Amino acid sequence: MSNMPSKTWFITGASRGLGLTLTRLLLALGQNVAATSRNRAQLERAVAPTADQFLRFLPLEADLTDEDNVGAAVGQTVKAFGAVDVVVNNAGYGLQGTVEALTDAELRRNFDVNVFAPLNVLRKMLPQLRRQRSGHIINIASIVGFQGGYAGWGSYVATKFALAGLTESLAAETRELGIKATVIYPGPVRTDFLADGSLAVAQHAIDDYTAAQASLDLHLGTLAGNQAGDPDKLAELIVRVAAAENPPLHLFPGNISWDLAYQKLGEVKLDLAAWKDASLATDFPR
């Protein structure tokens, strides 16, 4: 990995969590990194580039929900490095609350950050990648964007399903242009996701939904700080995927993600088999 050719990466949500881990790794590997955060000073302190990394690191303060703001960040990246090779849509946050209890404002904010912000990045970045006839887009979803059966996480699950579906469609659109796309579905990763403001809880709760409360207690109690996923190893896997000639469209890192993906596939197969005759009977006669 230390002998990998130099590339330019554009990473959102780089001041903490997986984004920060990936940014530090890439700079150590001699890569160019344009990294976004809502607070540039915080980003610079977190990354703390060494003297030899300074010219390869472009910290960008960006509100990803503002299309013009994103366009300016993309423009600065191209001006600084001339091209963009890998785009990582990593920024996002969790929202916990039952569907009945979530307000319209809470839902829309979650979709603004987790879905429409990546769309802003893509709309502003794709013209550059199209001109290059190259590039790799990596969208960080979650295993809940594939296996979504978690009480109290409906909004977050829905945003990650949306990002996964978007990636599939994007891959079909851009394949002829030489642009690759990958959606990554991590299981729980041992970052500060559950403790640093990356998890919001709905303002209102309804006592009847005990499964949702139990899930929240599990995440904030037992799971926080004990997640199985190693962020350093996940960052290394992302670098490996970006270097692959034929990268996967779908990637499930970690035992939990892998197991839950197979569980979901098995459940779908059972439903397909149980309802095959009734489902096929809805077509016009051949």
Secondary structure, 3 states (H helix, E strand, C coil): CCCCCCCEEEECCCCCHHHHHHHHHHHHCCCEEEEEECCHHHHHHHHCCCCCCHHHEEEEECCCCCHHHHHHHHHHHHHHHCCCCEEEECCCCEEECCCCCCCHHHHHHHHHHHHHHHHHHHHHHHHHHHHHCCEEEEEECCHHHCCCCCCCCHHHHHHHHHHHHHHHHHHHHHHHHCEEEEEECCCCECCCCCCCCCEEECCCCCCCCHHHHHHHHHHHHHHCCCCCECHHHHHHHHHHHHHCCCCCCEECCCHHHHHHHHHHHHHHHHHHHHCHHHHHCCCCCC
